[in-house]
C-alpha cells in the first residue's frame, strides 16, 4: 500500500497508549541526556537499544523518535544558560544564546529556541513527506566531490564569520584540522599520523573529548578561575536569575518575526540532514554562516542576536526530517542515530532498503510523527526544568565550574571507559581556557575538527572515484557551483583583509625641504 | 562567545586541585589483580562502523550473552584499527573483548605492520561466517563476473578500510586479472550510497545488505563469495561456478577475540558463555529473523580456521601489498 495512504494508520498508532508512553519515555530520556554536557545521543541509543528488542517495533520506533527529537532540545539549555553545549549539535547555539543569557534574557532565549525548534522540525517533516520523489534525484547529486566543496566552503566562510582577527580564526580552524588528523587515517589503508609512537594517540581524539574539553571544561575554568562570567545578573536591566514565564512564551513566537531566517535555515538543515555521513554537527555551522551572510544585522551575530540564535537552532531540528530520507529511501543511515535505528530494524528481522517506506509504512510514520510530537514534549520538558536551570546563576561560579568539570569527567568515562580520555579532556579544557585568554576562538577549533575531517575524507574519496583525476572536483554542475561559491568567499575574505590592512597603514610623512 | 576582557584574574588553585583529585577518585577504581571473572560489565568492542552486520549481530546477542555471563555487556563501536588497538591493549582479565574480522586484520599485518599483533590475540571463536555478495552498480554496465576477466580498464571497488570485502576483491581481481582502484568510505552507509550513485563499479558486503537494493534495481549481483550458492540469491554464481573455488577459504568470519595473555580459565568461561549464547532459543530466533548465518564455532573448533587463514593469506602478500600501495 502507498506510504501516504497509511497516514491514518500512523495517526491511530500515535494516539494509542503504548506508543505515547514510549514516546514520552524516549523524549524524557533523550532530553536528560542532552542536558548533561558530554553525553551524546548515540550513547543514549546504545543503552536503550537492548531494552527495545522485546517491544512491538512500532513502540520501539516511538521511543527512538522521542529520544532523537528531544535530545538536541535538552542540549540547548546548558548552551544558552551556561555557554556550554549539551551535545555536539548545540555548539552554534552558544554563539548568541549565551550572550542573551548574560544580559538577563535566558528565558526569552529558551523560548526562541523552543519556537524555532518546532518550526524547523515541522518544516523538515512536512517537506520529507511531500517531496520524497523530488528529493531522491536531488540527493543523488551529492557525492564526495560535492561534499568536499560544501565542507571547504563551510570552513572558509566560518573562519571569516568568527569574531576577531581573521588570522586568529584561521589559526583556530587549522588547529582543529590538525587535531582531527591525529590517529589512524589516510586515503585508503589507515596509517598512524601525528601519534609520536603513542598507543593512546593511535586511537585518535574523540569528538566528545574535543567538545567536552574545548567548549565545556574551558568555560568551567572561566567560572572557576574568574569567579565570574555567570549570566543573567544583568545590572542594566535589573533582571534577576530565574525563569520568566512571560518572556519564555513571548520568545516562542519571536521566530515568526524572522520567517526568512527560519525558512532558509530549515531548508539548509533539511538538505544537510539528507546527505549521509554529515549530520547536525555540520548543519548548525553551515546554517549559522548562511544566516550571517544574509542578515541585515550581521554585526549583531555573536552578541546575542535573535536571528543568530534562530539560524543555529532551526537547522539542527530541521535535519531530523532530512536524515530520515536516505534511511527510508535507500536504507542508508543519514547519521549515527539513524544507523542505530537501522541496526534495530535488522534485529527485528526487517530489511532496510528502497522498498521500506511502502512495506513498513507503520514504522516510517511512527518515526515521522514521533519526531514531531517529541518536539512538543521537549518544549514541555524545557518549561519544566528551565525554572531550575535558570536559577543556576544564583550559585557561586566556582561551584558551577567544579560541578561541570566533575560531570564532564564522568560523562567522558562513559564513552570509552578510558581514564586517559578524562585527562585529555582536562588538558584540552585548560588549553581552551588559554585560547580564550588569547582571544582565539575555541569554536573555530571545533569547526576545524568537524569540517576538516569530513573535507579530507571526501577529498580522497572523490579523487579515488575519479581515478586520481582532479577534474572530478568540477565534473558536475553542483560541484562547479559550490567551487565557484568557495572561491568567491575566499576572494571576499582576502579583499576584506587587504582593506583592513590598508586602513591601518601609517600616513607617509612627506619630507620637508630646508629651503621651504 | 566568552571573552575575558571584563574579568579579573583570581585563580582558585586549591579548589581546582580538589576538583581534579575528586574527579580522578570518582572514576579511577582500584583493580584487584586476581579478581574473580567476571567482576563487572564486560566491554565488547566492535572495530566496525555502526549499522553494519557486525553491529546488528553483536547488539542482537549481547543481552543473551549478558544473561550467561551474569554481568552487563556493553557494546561499543570504535571503527578501524583504533578499535582493534583498544582490544589488544586492554587488560587481559576478560572484561574487554572484541568482535574482529580476522582476515582484515591479518591483511593489515601483512600490508603495514600495525602496533598490534593479531596472532597474539586470544581468539575465542566465531559468531558466524558470512557470505559476501559482490554487486555491480547500475551505472557501471557490468552484468556478470565473466565480463571482468581480463578487463583492461580499472574497476572502482567500494571499501571501508582494510576489511574482508577488500581482501576478497583484491584476490578476485588478481585471479580474474582485472585492475582495481579502491574507493574508501568511512561508513557502510556511505559505501552503499556511493554505489547507488554510481561512484563505484563493484562493491562487496554481506548478502542482507544488498537484497533490497537488488530488488529495487540499484545493484546487480555478480558473484557470491563462497564456495556454494546462497539461498538468499540463488541465481548468483558462487566461487565454484566461476572456477575460483580455492578462494572459498577467504570468507568473512565474525570472530570474537580477547587481549593477549588472557588466563585459560577466563578464556574457558568466555567460550562457555558464547556457546550457551549461540544455542539459546532467543539467539536462534534472532538469527533466523534477521537472516544471519548460524554456524558458530568456539574454542578448539575454531582454532583450525584461524590457523588456516593465518597460513593462507601470507601466500598472497605481494598481491595485497601491490593493491594497497598503488
Interface residues (C-beta under 8 A of the other chain):
Chain A: X42 X46 X49 X50 X53 X83 X94 X95 X98 X99 X140 X143 X144 X163 X183 X184 X187 X188 X189 X190 X191 X192 X199 X202 X203 X204 X219 X221 X222 X224 X225 X226 X227 X228 X229 X276 X277 X302 X326 X330 X331 X332 X333 X336 X338 X339 X340 X342 X343 X346 X347 X348 X349 X351 X352 X353 X354 X355 X356 X398 X401 X402 X405 X406 X409 X410 X413 X416 X417 X418 X419 X422 X426 X436 X437 X439 X441 X443 X457 X460 X461 X464 X465 X467 X468
Chain B: X1 X2 X3 X4 X7 X8 X9 X10 X11 X12 X15 X16 X18 X19 X20 X22 X23 X24 X26 X27 X28 X43 X49 X50 X51 X53 X55 X56 X59 X60 X62 X63 X74 X75 X76 X78 X80 X81 X82 X85 X86 X89 X108 X111 X112 X115 X154 X156 X159 X161 X162 X181 X182 X183 X184 X185 X186 X187 X189 X190 X192 X193 X194 X196 X197 X199 X200 X208 X211 X212 X213 X215 X216 X218 X286 X289 X290 X291 X324
